[in-house]
């Protein structure tokens, strides 16, 4: 028979084992929640001073008499290596006195799901010959209207169309630059936010309203990264009076949730010592989708209690899901609209699957003219990498002449 002493020791050992399990379980839950909080904060929240000052100031790069912002050292390297970019800057600075550059303010558009207006900051580039066509260039996540991904396309278009065929407009989303801020977080009251275009599309529609009121009859849109997702959302939530005729999409973050999940995949890859190459059906991707992503969504419920969209993710205006709805029930229109998807095959931040998925859906709609280009960034041949850029939105730097040709041809033929 077991003695009372042995029974007591067994009971203590059992309690100790259960205590260890409870402790490990508690630590796991705390770690999971902390992970979700950290990742959510990194993915969505924005710091005021950071974005007012700009996302890393350029190194003595002034274009049109305006300071240009960068977040990628390869901008500097590419300018040194590419005579085309050097000539582009010289040309832009030589014609700056003939361009009327005006800082503007306008209101975002009140919509059914965002029923209020905010004040937006923007800039208008006009040539002496008044045009009836305007190209609106919309920046990416944590960027500003002076970012090189916006300034380079403006330079290219001004070089290609010196006679004022188009005017140009840039803008800064809510919570970016000098546009109005919102602070909806319960636990981060000093932080504004980004929804990767799910709400910011209303800012783009406000810019289009402003442009139409100035007398512009046809609108073209250009957007890199989040800008690409946002202008797609704006188009899919627009009306016929907006008269959007052409969208040039550079590395667009079309399927936002997939893109963010693939970035969790990338973080896991760094932790495990694997490469950045994306395998959608891999175990890493499934861990990102089904284990880590729910922690991020949980933080959305906790942190965004008084946000106009409630918790996010999920995103109510994710471009991919809007395209799915549009493909099932296309709006009736006798006007054709052109879309071009430009994407590096090696893009790490926003995988090219984004463009492939959304271009396939858009191609199924009869009144849309869809083209695409998937470029290769040959970093090894150049004996350097685009590590700071993660090959994202890099084609204007890696192959500027070809990018110029695609960009100019697209707007010349479609707007």
C-alpha positions in Angstrom: 0.0 0.0 0.0 1.1 3.6 -0.7 1.9 5.5 2.4 0.4 8.8 3.3 3.9 10.4 2.7 4.1 8.9 -0.8 0.5 10.1 -1.6 1.4 13.6 -0.4 4.6 13.6 -2.6 2.6 12.4 -5.6 0.0 15.0 -5.1 2.7 17.7 -4.8 4.4 16.4 -8.0 1.0 16.5 -9.8 0.3 20.0 -8.6 3.8 21.1 -9.7 3.3 19.5 -13.1 0.0 21.2 -13.6 1.5 24.5 -12.4 4.3 24.2 -14.9 1.8 23.5 -17.7 -0.4 26.4 -16.6 2.7 28.7 -16.4 3.8 27.7 -19.9 0.3 28.1 -21.2 0.1 31.5 -19.7 3.4 32.5 -21.1 2.4 31.3 -24.5 -0.8 33.3 -24.4 1.0 36.4 -23.3 3.6 36.0 -26.0 0.9 35.4 -28.6 -0.9 38.6 -27.6 2.4 40.6 -27.4 3.3 39.3 -30.9 -0.1 40.4 -32.2 0.2 43.8 -30.6 3.7 44.3 -32.0 2.9 43.2 -35.5 -0.4 45.2 -35.5 1.4 48.3 -34.4 4.1 47.8 -37.1 1.6 47.2 -39.8 -1.0 49.9 -39.2 -0.1 52.6 -36.8 1.7 55.8 -37.8 3.7 58.4 -35.9 2.8 62.1 -36.6 6.3 63.6 -36.5 7.8 60.8 -38.6 5.4 61.4 -41.5 5.4 65.2 -41.3 9.2 65.2 -41.6 9.0 62.6 -44.3 10.1 59.1 -44.7 13.9 59.7 -44.6 15.0 62.9 -46.3 16.9 62.6 -49.5 20.6 63.2 -49.7 20.9 66.6 -51.4 18.3 65.7 -54.0 16.1 68.7 -54.9 13.7 68.4 -57.9 11.5 71.2 -59.1 12.9 73.2 -56.2 11.2 70.8 -53.8 12.9 68.4 -51.5 12.5 64.7 -52.6 12.0 62.0 -50.0 13.4 58.5 -50.1 13.3 55.3 -48.1 15.8 53.4 -50.2 19.5 54.1 -50.7 19.3 52.6 -54.2 17.7 55.8 -55.4 21.0 57.4 -54.9 23.0 54.5 -56.4 20.7 54.3 -59.5 20.9 58.0 -60.2 24.7 57.7 -60.2 24.6 54.6 -62.5 21.8 55.5 -64.9 22.5 58.4 -67.3 18.8 58.4 -68.1 17.9 59.3 -64.5 20.6 62.0 -64.4 19.2 63.6 -67.6 15.7 63.3 -66.2 16.7 65.4 -63.1 18.5 67.9 -65.2 15.6 68.3 -67.6 13.1 68.7 -64.7 15.1 71.4 -63.0 15.6 73.2 -66.3 11.8 73.5 -66.9 10.7 74.1 -63.3 10.2 77.9 -63.9 7.7 77.1 -66.7 5.6 74.9 -64.4 3.1 76.4 -62.1 3.3 74.4 -58.8 0.6 75.2 -56.3 0.0 73.7 -52.9 -3.7 72.9 -52.5 -6.2 71.8 -49.9 -9.3 69.8 -50.5 -11.8 67.6 -48.7 -12.0 63.8 -48.8 -15.4 62.6 -50.1 -18.1 61.5 -47.7 -19.2 58.0 -48.7 -21.7 55.4 -47.5 -19.2 53.7 -45.2 -17.1 56.8 -44.4 -19.8 59.5 -43.9 -17.6 62.4 -43.0 -14.9 64.7 -44.6 -11.3 65.4 -43.7 -9.0 68.0 -45.0 -6.4 66.7 -47.4 -3.1 68.2 -48.5 -1.9 68.1 -52.2 -0.1 69.8 -55.0 -1.0 70.8 -58.5 1.5 70.9 -61.4 0.2 73.0 -64.4 1.9 73.9 -67.6 1.0 77.2 -69.4 -1.3 75.5 -71.9 -4.4 74.6 -69.9 -5.2 70.9 -70.2 -8.5 69.2 -69.8 -6.8 66.0 -68.7 -5.3 65.4 -65.3 -3.2 62.6 -64.0 -3.4 62.1 -60.2 -0.4 60.4 -58.6 -1.1 58.7 -55.3 1.7 57.6 -52.9 2.3 54.4 -50.9 2.2 53.4 -47.3 4.3 55.6 -45.0 5.2 57.8 -47.9 4.5 61.4 -49.0 3.8 63.2 -52.2 7.5 64.1 -52.6 8.6 60.5 -52.5 10.7 59.3 -55.4 8.0 56.8 -56.5 5.8 59.9 -57.3 8.4 62.4 -58.4 10.1 60.1 -61.0 6.9 59.4 -62.9 6.0 63.1 -62.9 9.5 63.8 -64.3 9.0 61.2 -67.0 5.6 62.4 -68.0 6.7 66.1 -68.2 9.6 65.0 -70.4 7.4 63.1 -72.7 4.6 65.7 -72.9 6.2 69.1 -72.8 3.3 70.8 -74.6 0.9 70.5 -71.7 -1.1 67.5 -72.8 -1.7 66.7 -69.2 -1.6 68.5 -65.8 -0.6 66.6 -62.7 -1.8 66.4 -59.1 -0.3 64.8 -56.1 -1.9 64.3 -52.6 -1.2 63.0 -49.1 -3.7 60.6 -47.5 -5.2 61.1 -44.1 -2.6 60.6 -41.4 0.2 61.2 -43.9 2.2 64.3 -44.3 0.2 67.5 -43.7 -3.3 66.0 -44.3 -5.7 65.7 -41.4 -5.1 63.1 -38.7 -7.4 60.7 -37.0 -6.7 58.9 -33.7 -9.2 56.1 -33.3 -7.2 53.6 -31.2 -8.3 52.8 -27.7 -4.8 51.7 -26.4 -2.7 53.9 -28.7 -4.4 57.3 -28.5 -1.4 59.1 -29.8 -1.1 57.0 -33.0 -2.9 57.5 -36.3 -3.4 54.6 -38.7 -3.4 53.3 -42.3 -5.8 50.8 -43.8 -3.9 50.3 -47.1 -6.6 52.0 -49.1 -9.7 50.5 -47.5 -10.6 53.9 -46.1 -8.1 56.1 -47.9 -10.0 55.6 -51.2 -12.3 58.3 -50.0 -9.3 60.7 -50.0 -8.6 59.9 -53.6 -12.3 60.4 -54.6 -12.1 63.8 -52.8 -9.1 64.7 -55.0 -11.0 63.7 -58.1 -14.0 65.9 -57.0 -11.6 68.8 -56.6 -10.0 68.2 -60.0 -13.4 67.9 -61.7 -14.5 71.2 -60.1 -11.4 72.8 -61.6 -12.7 71.8 -65.1 -10.7 68.7 -65.8 -12.8 66.4 -67.9 -10.8 63.1 -67.9 -8.9 61.6 -65.0 -5.9 59.2 -65.1 -4.6 57.6 -62.0 -1.1 56.4 -61.0 -0.3 54.5 -57.8 2.7 52.6 -56.5 2.2 49.9 -53.8 -0.6 51.0 -51.4 -1.2 53.8 -53.9 -2.1 51.1 -56.5 -4.5 49.4 -54.1 -6.1 52.7 -53.2 -6.7 54.0 -56.7 -8.2 50.6 -57.6 -10.6 50.9 -54.6 -11.3 54.5 -55.7 -12.2 53.4 -59.2 -14.3 50.5 -58.0 -16.2 52.9 -55.6 -16.4 55.8 -58.1 -19.4 57.0 -60.2 -19.7 57.9 -63.9 -19.2 61.6 -63.2 -15.7 60.9 -61.9 -14.7 59.9 -65.5 -11.7 57.8 -64.5 -10.2 56.5 -67.8 -6.8 55.0 -67.1 -5.0 53.4 -64.1 -1.2 52.7 -64.0 -0.5 50.4 -61.1 3.1 49.9 -60.0 3.5 46.9 -57.6 0.0 47.3 -56.3 -0.9 45.8 -52.9 -4.2 44.5 -54.3 -4.9 41.6 -52.0 -4.1 43.3 -48.7 -4.6 40.4 -46.3 -2.6 38.0 -48.5 0.2 40.6 -48.7 0.4 41.1 -45.0 0.3 37.3 -44.4 3.1 36.9 -46.9 5.1 39.4 -44.8 4.6 37.3 -41.7 5.9 34.4 -43.9 9.0 36.6 -44.6 9.5 37.3 -40.9 9.3 33.6 -40.2 11.9 33.0 -42.9 14.3 35.4 -41.3 13.9 33.7 -38.0 14.4 30.2 -39.5 17.2 31.3 -41.9 15.3 30.7 -45.1 15.2 32.7 -48.3 12.6 35.3 -49.1 11.2 33.4 -52.1 7.4 32.9 -51.6 5.8 29.5 -51.7 2.1 30.0 -51.2 1.4 26.4 -50.2 4.4 26.1 -47.8 4.1 25.4 -44.1 5.5 28.8 -43.4 2.7 30.5 -45.3 0.1 28.3 -43.5 1.6 29.3 -40.1 1.4 32.9 -41.1 -2.2 32.6 -42.3 -3.8 30.3 -39.7 -1.7 30.9 -36.5 -0.1 34.3 -36.6 -2.7 36.3 -38.6 -5.5 35.6 -36.1 -3.4 37.3 -33.4 -3.2 40.4 -35.6 -7.0 40.3 -36.2 -7.5 40.0 -32.4 -5.5 43.1 -31.9 -7.7 44.9 -34.4 -10.7 44.1 -32.3 -9.0 45.4 -29.1 -7.3 48.5 -30.5 -9.8 49.9 -33.0 -13.0 50.0 -31.0 -14.0 53.5 -32.1 -12.8 53.3 -35.7 -15.4 54.1 -38.4 -14.9 50.6 -39.8 -14.8 48.9 -36.5 -11.9 46.4 -36.1 -9.7 45.8 -39.1 -8.6 43.6 -40.5 -10.7 42.4 -42.2 -10.8 45.3 -44.7 -14.2 46.3 -46.0 -12.8 47.7 -49.2 -10.0 45.3 -50.0 -9.3 45.8 -53.7 -9.2 42.1 -54.5 -12.6 41.4 -52.9 -14.0 44.5 -54.7 -12.8 43.1 -58.0 -14.5 39.7 -57.2 -17.8 41.6 -56.8 -17.2 43.7 -59.9 -16.4 40.6 -62.0 -19.6 38.9 -60.8 -21.8 42.0 -61.4 -20.0 44.5 -63.6 -21.3 48.1 -63.7 -22.9 49.1 -67.0 -20.7 51.4 -68.9 -20.2 52.3 -72.6 -16.8 53.8 -71.8 -13.6 51.7 -71.8 -11.2 52.0 -68.9 -7.5 50.9 -69.2 -5.5 49.3 -66.5 -1.8 48.4 -66.5 -0.1 46.3 -63.9 3.7 46.7 -63.6 5.4 44.4 -61.0 8.9 43.0 -60.4 8.8 39.2 -60.2 11.1 39.3 -57.2 9.1 41.8 -55.2 9.4 40.7 -51.5 7.1 43.3 -49.8 4.2 42.9 -52.2 4.4 39.6 -54.1 3.5 39.7 -57.8 0.5 37.4 -57.0 -1.3 40.6 -56.1 -1.1 41.9 -59.7 -1.7 38.4 -61.2 -4.9 37.9 -59.2 -6.4 41.3 -59.8 -5.4 41.6 -63.5 -7.1 38.2 -64.1 -10.3 39.5 -62.5 -10.2 42.8 -64.3 -9.6 41.0 -67.7 -12.9 39.2 -67.3 -14.8 42.5 -67.5 -15.7 43.5 -71.0 -15.2 47.3 -70.9 -11.7 47.1 -69.2 -8.5 47.0 -71.3 -5.9 45.2 -69.1 -2.2 44.9 -69.7 0.7 43.8 -67.5 4.4 43.6 -67.3 6.5 41.5 -64.8 10.1 42.7 -64.8 13.2 41.0 -63.5 15.6 42.9 -61.2 19.1 41.6 -61.9 20.7 42.7 -58.6 23.5 40.1 -58.7 24.7 41.2 -62.1 24.9 44.8 -60.8 27.0 43.4 -57.9 24.7 44.9 -55.3 21.2 44.3 -54.0 18.0 46.3 -53.5 17.8 45.1 -50.0 16.4 48.3 -48.5 13.7 48.3 -51.2 13.1 44.6 -51.1 12.7 44.9 -54.9 9.5 46.8 -54.3 8.5 49.5 -56.8 12.0 49.3 -58.1 11.5 49.1 -61.9 11.7 52.9 -62.3 15.2 52.6 -60.9 16.4 49.3 -62.3 15.2 49.9 -65.8 14.2 53.5 -66.1 14.2 53.8 -69.9 11.8 50.8 -70.4 9.6 52.0 -67.5 9.5 55.4 -69.2 8.4 53.9 -72.5 5.6 51.8 -70.8 4.3 54.7 -68.7 4.3 57.2 -71.6 2.7 54.8 -74.1 0.0 53.8 -71.6 -1.3 57.3 -70.9 -0.8 58.5 -74.5 -3.0 55.6 -75.8 -5.6 55.6 -73.0 -6.1 59.2 -71.7 
